């Protein structure tokens, strides 16, 4: 199993460094949910379909991510608290090249 390390800053400012599997086709939103970093029902309310922005995050490290698809870009254009480094965590799949990734979960309201 090829696991990597990812650091997640929660909405209260606490950083969680977690182990993430690269062989399960998981995305960052699912990782947050599996470690129960945020209250249930507050992350990924659309199920990871890029339709709600509840999983918006800020990428803090310099990792190269795949470019945004149209659905993600459209959802972020309507979301609150958007920054230049905003992404939807449901659209970022965990791969080996994300080892050491750091991101922060955007405010809920």
N, C-alpha and C positions, 0 to 999 in steps of 0.2 A: 504494500500500500504506500502510495506517495502522498504524504501529508505535508502541508505547508503551514506557516504561521502567519496569522493576520491579526492586526490590532484594530479594535473597534471602540470608538469613544461614544458612550451612550448619551442620552438626552440630559443626564444629570452631571455630565462632565467626567465620569469615571471611565478609565481605559481598561478594556478587557483584551488580553492577548490569548487567542484561541487557536486550536489546531483545526485545520480545514482539509477535508479529503479532496483530492483532485480526480478521483476515479468514480465519482457518483453523479456527475453532471449537475451539481448544486450551484446556486447563485448566492450572492452575498445576502440577499434578503432571507433566504432559507437558512443560511448560517446564523444570522441574528436570531431568527425564530427558534432554531434547534438548541441554541445555548440560553434561550429565554432571557436575552439581554434587555428587552423592552417588554412592557406589559402585553399580554396576549390580546390580540385584536387591534393593536395600534400600528403594526407593521405588515404591509402586504395585504391590505384588506381586499384587494381585487384578485388575489391569488397569483400575483406575478405576471399580470397581463399588460403592464404599463398603462393602466387606466385610472390610477387613483393618486399617485405620488406620495402615498403614505410611507413608502420606503426610501424617499429621497435621502441622499447622503452627500457628503462633501469628501472628495478624494484629497487626502492630505499628503500622500507620498508622491514621488515622481514617476510612478509606474505608467507604462504606455498601455492604455486600454483600447479596445476596439472602438471604432467610431460609433456614435449614436445612430440608431435606426430612426426613421421618421416618427414612429409611434412614441418613442422616448422623448425625442425633441419636442413634439407637440404637447405631450403631457407636462414637461417642464416649463413650457411657455405659459402654462396656465396655473402653475403651482406657486405657493407662497415661499418666501425665504430662499429664493433661488440665487445662487452665486455662480461665478465663472467655473468653479470646480464641482458643480452639482451634477449628480447622476442618479438614476434610479437603480437601487441595488439589486432589484429583480432582473435587471438586464445585463448584469456583470457576472459571468460564469467563472467559477473557481478553476484556475489552471495553474500549472507549475510556475509560470512566469509571474504570478501574483504573490509569490513568497515575499513576506515582509510588508505587504500592502497595509497602509494605514488609512482609515476613513472614519468620519464622524457622522452619526445619524442626525439628520436635520430636525429642527423643532416640529412638534406635532401641530401646534397652533400658536 
